């Protein structure tokens, strides 16, 4: 399992929405630029307590559940952050053409939100894909003289070897002065806020 762990390293990470929930995608939709990843294998074990004539409390243990858990953090890029938001909200409708799209996120009234595949590329050392990706916590922070940044706590189910090589697309990023915060009693009131 140690070869599948990424502890506080800056590696190449990509994301894809899974067409079938918890089934890894073969291709990566979007590679994130310079992401710090901290993904660890987690295990749940059960002790075999069927001992007889021994002082020990168990004969051994068996693994009953394995999963991946950890965090991703970096600069918010317009398209890449959409995969994390899609998982949190569960439903999105996209409209637009010729490279300009509007993404409306809606809270799905189901606990079975779309999952994503996490692709990781650590040079020649380790290339893998983790399926069933879910976000448990997402923090987005903005300060005046810096890029808007994110930190996401994520989990995934299983891993498989990936042969993909990262390929980057142009991304839009944001700095603190690009952000406007408005408050209103209703959504319709935001335009005049």
Secondary structure by P-SEA (a helix, b strand, c coil): cccccccccccbbbbbcccccccccccccccccccccbbbbbbbbbbcccccccccccccccccccccccccccccccccaaaaaaaaacbbbbbbcccbbbbbbccccccccbbbbbbbbcccccccccccccccbbbbbbcccccccccccccccbbbbbcccccccbbbbbccccbbbbbcccccccccc
